[in-house]
Amino acid sequence: VTAVELADAFLERIDSIDSKLHAYITKTADTAMKAAKKADKKIAAEGKIPFLTGIPGAVKDNICTLGIRTTCASKMLDNFVPPYDAAVMDKIQKENAVILGKTNMDEFAMGGSTENSAFFPTHNPHNAEYVPGGSSGGSAAAVAGGLAAWALGSDTGGSIRQPASFCGIVGLKPTYGRVSRYGLVAYASSLDQIGPLTKDVTDCANILNVITGYDEKDSTSVKASSPDYTKSLVQDVKGLRIGIPAEYFVDGMDKEVAESIHMAINDFKAMGAEIIDISLPHTKYAVAAYYLLAPAEATTNLSRYDGVSYGERVNGDDIVSMMTNTRTEKFGSEVKRRIMMGNYALSAGYYDAYYLKALKIRTLVKEDYDKAFEKVDVILTPTAPTTAFKIGSMINDPLQMYLQDACTVPLNLAGLPGISLPCGVSSSGLPIGMQIIGKPLDEEGIIKAAYTYE
Ligand code: GLN
């Protein structure tokens, strides 16, 4: 097939299905067709073409796209059209990929269900009554529903891996610093990473090849050479030491989720891996630490939406009331909750008790992993304690929603890479995901393990 035929097929499918799934906030059919034509010319002119040439994908709406509206699913950025491309977009455009549109998400990436979008919730392609997970729920639903061949998401505390798990696809959060954050609208800068959501591990490795690499425009970018991740697409786990941390089988975990993970552990054993019980004792504090640190950073990052420099403005009698009106009207309730939590944690009287303590826990969580990785090569856990939940069932219980992140946030605190891949289906027909955690910069190790299992 030609790139134009391929783009046509995806656009037609989006036309017929996205009114039900609501995976996209903005569809870019015209630019997609132009890009497809350009890709076809390139394919005709050159024999050997880059992997992504002419392959249609979708991009989470917090990644800046030159000339294409980028909303972060917030009314605050309803009409924001970036004057530049994020670093990852530059890399993707160089390959002549075809961008079908920008995907729905929890507002400013705060949430785990995509219900916090200011526009509409996204539905899970496996069952429309259920959430796709979040915050990259639009990207996950687009790939799982066949509305994009690949997608980019961002992961601050699980937002790539948890929706991948809920939608039965593959999602990878790279090591902090592996992928440039330049042009990713910041949520919590010390935790955010961009990564791929794909149908399988092979596509994941290929997308990773495109987006990784040092970038001088991101001060936390890691100066490490990017390996060719497709070289890790080999089936070999003989002698691989896989750590199983008891702490990740948390209270309230679905029985079926735990069972699926244990079956996967047995499969790895049968393939020659060595299974080793490990302990990551500070895991139980990770969610609490995350929900102090991430909102604290978010508070700072979101202070720029003041009605002056970026985004929308709601007028008032003077400058203070203009700012107050703007932020009151244009931020959703979860964003406001986080701003309040963050300001509280950072305020003079509470800084030592909360923010500083959370930073210390962050170090302890990291040290737990360091110790474990002296004995094991990778760590295998559930991605989330449950399968997808029903739309509306948890949205009024933020604490319950935060506990969903128990297995994913510790990695972000430690900066480690993690991949989520399907490992079963629940009795109600919903996908179950497992997570494989790697040493810093060892995306190759987790890709290899995931590929072997898949
Ligand atoms: N669910 C987490 C939160 O609400 C993670 C979000 C993310 O990774 N962007 O903060």
Boltz pocket constraint, residues with backbone or C-beta under 6 A from the ligand:
constraints:
  - pocket:
      binder: B
      contacts: [[A, 108], [A, 109], [A, 110], [A, 111], [A, 112], [A, 134], [A, 135], [A, 154], [A, 155], [A, 156], [A, 157], [A, 158], [A, 159], [A, 160], [A, 187], [A, 294], [A, 401], [A, 405]]
      max_distance: 6.0
